[in-house]
Every structure is written in structure tokens, then in C-alpha cells.
Amino acid sequence: MFSKDEIIRAGYRVLLEREPENTSVVEEAAASMESAEEILQHFSTSTEYIEKLGAPGYLSAVAVGRGARRQAIETRTSFENMQALFERIRKQWSKLGETEPYWSVLTDERYRMSTIEGHQASFEASARNEMNLFDAALERCFMNPPKGVCLELGCGVGRATRYLSARFDRIVAVDVAAGNMRICEDAMRQDGIDNVDCRLLTKVQDIADLPEFDLLYSVMVLQHNPPPVSLYMLNTLLPKLRPGGVAYFQVPTHTLRYAFSIESYLKSDPSILDMHALPMQEVFASIAAARLELREVLADGWTGQYGSHTFIARKPA
Ligand SMILES: C[S@@+](CC[C@H](N)C(=O)[O-])C[C@H]1O[C@@H](n2cnc3c(N)ncnc32)[C@H](O)[C@@H]1O
């Protein structure tokens, strides 16, 4: 039998994907609700939950998918352009890393520098839900999920890193934002975690110098990179998987009204935070070129709209 408190806390974690603000909100909710049904009703009809579901809703998301046509997305360019694209992303994130590191990772007002202190616990706990998704995906796809070295592409302030560190022998955590990486390193030190090796990427070529690994983990990162850069990263990283190794990464593959032209992008305002999509066909081609076996493509909720997918693929042993 579960207590009312446990069901309420589960409602926060599973439906609202956060921790309750404090114990008194849980106590108050427990006092005001009689049954598990009433508690679930309360969460599933709350404004916070409905807003989390996102504007399009399930049926309109299906409609977007059915109406999807080939989009004008440039995915290849010269090396000089690639460097310019990467530099723009590096600058955007470096600035965010120095000003609003936590908020830049999870855009929730509670995680602004002015209020993060009171919400550090919920920020850290927020990765628990995605680790459950990760564990469940590995369990669905593989009898013997990999151990060894995990490459975390875009570790941010170490939200998921601390959980990954318990699942693998070593984590190579890479990011382009020095401020975020500093926080990640400090957080690992504070938690007594000593198997995380943080590496700052300063230029696009640094990707090619990364070591081989057994698992690639990347969530909410490729979406911020122009398609030629995200494709370059996949094409460079996937062949670095060791036999038996697994790639687990998220990227939007189709976004309503999205197009990408390098020429107009380089003329646009560089201060606007980038959100991009890489066509699924390009992701499949990258997986095939690295000779990986695709095990699953899962529609996910990372962008809050239609088209974001998590790919799970394995290099045969
Ligand atoms: C939205 S945050 C997510 C961080 C982390 N994955 C998490 O879930 O907490 C995106 C992170 O990716 C980093 N990033 C963006 N583009 C990158 C790239 N091309 N290579 C490495 N890191 C990148 C940013 O600096 C930022 O720390």
C-alpha cells in the first residue's frame, strides 16, 4: 500500500517532472484529498501539467506528422562555414554559461541565478526522470547494456552527469560553455564523484579528437546546433563507438515551418538561442555509415512540440 504522500510526490515527479517546493505543499495536498484517484485527477487537470503537454497536443501533433513534407534544410557546407557555425553556438552558450547557467539548461524561472539556491535540490532531481527513461530504453533494447566509458555530449552543469557516473566506469563529459563546465566539475567534486573527466570543446575539430567510448549520451544538445554541425558531430562521434557500444541521443527531426539556409543564418541575429532540426533520413544515414544497428526511434518530449526523437543504436559486438 502506498501512502498519500508517496502518490503525491510521484505525481510531482512523473507528471510535473519536478520535486514539490517543500514538505508543507505535500502535507496540504494530502489533507485536502481523499483518494489516489482524486490525487491523479488533481495533477492531470492542473494548469502546470496541461501547459507541460505543450500547445499542439497529441492529435495536432499527429496532424503535423501527416502533413510533413520535405523541408529545405541545408546539412552540408565547407569546413570554414562549419567553423563559423560552431563558433556562433560556442559564443551563445559561453555567454549563457557565465550569466544564467542553470536556467540555460532548464528554462524554468526557478532556476535563475537569483532563485536557484532554494531550488538546487529540485534541479538536481530533475534528471532522475530522464535517467528512468534511459534505463527503460536500454532495458527494452538490449539484454546486456554497455558499461565502460560514456561520452556525454553537452553535459551542461552536470545534471545528468552525476547519475551517469554511477552507471559507467568513466564519463568523458564535454561541453562548449566554460561556465557550465566549471559548475559541472565543482558539483562532481562536492558529491565525491571522481570518475568524470570534463573537457571543454573550443573548436569544431575538437570533436574528432575525442576518445573512443562505449555509450554516447546526448539530450537537449544537438537541437541547439545548426544541421551541418549536428550532422558533423554524429558522423564523427558514431564511428567512435566500440563494438557492443550504444548511441542514445535526442534530436528534433522535423519542426513545423523549419528551414535552414547557411547564408541567411549567418546574416541573422546571433543572440537568439538556436533551435534546429536534422532530417531523420540524415540521422539514419549517419547511423548506417557508422555500421550501427538501429534499435529504436522514440518520439520524445524534449522540445515540447512535434518532431523530437531519441535514437538508440548499437555497434555490433
Ligand atoms: C540545454 S543544455 C542541456 C545540458 C544537459 N544535457 C542536461 O540535460 O542537463 C545544452 C548544453 O549543451 C551545450 N552544447 C551546445 N552545443 C554543443 C556542442 N556542439 N558541443 C558540446 N556541447 C554543446 C551547451 O553549452 C549546454 O551546456
The ligand as a Tripos MOL2 file, in Angstrom:
@<TRIPOS>MOLECULE
LIG
   27    29     1     0     0
SMALL
NO_CHARGES

@<TRIPOS>ATOM
      1 C1         20.0300   22.7030  -22.7220 C.3       1 LIG1
      2 S1         21.6250   22.3610  -22.1060 S.3       1 LIG1
      3 C2         21.4620   20.6410  -21.6500 C.3       1 LIG1
      4 C3         22.5720   20.1580  -20.7680 C.3       1 LIG1
      5 C4         22.4810   18.6930  -20.3460 C.3       1 LIG1
      6 N1         22.4760   17.8100  -21.4960 N.3       1 LIG1
      7 C5         21.2660   18.4510  -19.4770 C.2       1 LIG1
      8 O1         20.3450   17.7680  -19.9510 O.co2     1 LIG1
      9 O2         21.2460   18.9310  -18.3610 O.co2     1 LIG1
     10 C6         22.6340   22.2980  -23.5690 C.3       1 LIG1
     11 C7         24.1220   22.1630  -23.2560 C.3       1 LIG1
     12 O3         24.7810   21.7420  -24.4520 O.3       1 LIG1
     13 C8         25.9530   22.5040  -24.6300 C.3       1 LIG1
     14 N2         26.2300   22.4850  -26.0850 N.ar      1 LIG1
     15 C9         25.5560   23.1120  -27.0750 C.ar      1 LIG1
     16 N3         26.1140   22.8140  -28.2570 N.ar      1 LIG1
     17 C10        27.1530   21.9780  -28.0150 C.ar      1 LIG1
     18 C11        28.0980   21.3290  -28.8370 C.ar      1 LIG1
     19 N4         28.1050   21.4710  -30.1500 N.pl3     1 LIG1
     20 N5         29.0330   20.5460  -28.2470 N.ar      1 LIG1
     21 C12        29.0420   20.3840  -26.9010 C.ar      1 LIG1
     22 N6         28.1800   20.9920  -26.0710 N.ar      1 LIG1
     23 C13        27.2310   21.7760  -26.6210 C.ar      1 LIG1
     24 C14        25.6050   23.8620  -24.0430 C.3       1 LIG1
     25 O4         26.7430   24.5920  -23.6900 O.3       1 LIG1
     26 C15        24.7740   23.4630  -22.8150 C.3       1 LIG1
     27 O5         25.5720   23.2620  -21.6910 O.3       1 LIG1
@<TRIPOS>BOND
     1     1     2 1
     2     2     3 1
     3     2    10 1
     4     3     4 1
     5     4     5 1
     6     5     6 1
     7     5     7 1
     8     7     8 2
     9     7     9 1
    10    10    11 1
    11    11    12 1
    12    11    26 1
    13    12    13 1
    14    13    14 1
    15    13    24 1
    16    14    15 ar
    17    14    23 ar
    18    15    16 ar
    19    16    17 ar
    20    17    18 ar
    21    17    23 ar
    22    18    19 1
    23    18    20 ar
    24    20    21 ar
    25    21    22 ar
    26    22    23 ar
    27    24    25 1
    28    24    26 1
    29    26    27 1
@<TRIPOS>SUBSTRUCTURE
     1 LIG1         1 GROUP 0 **** ****
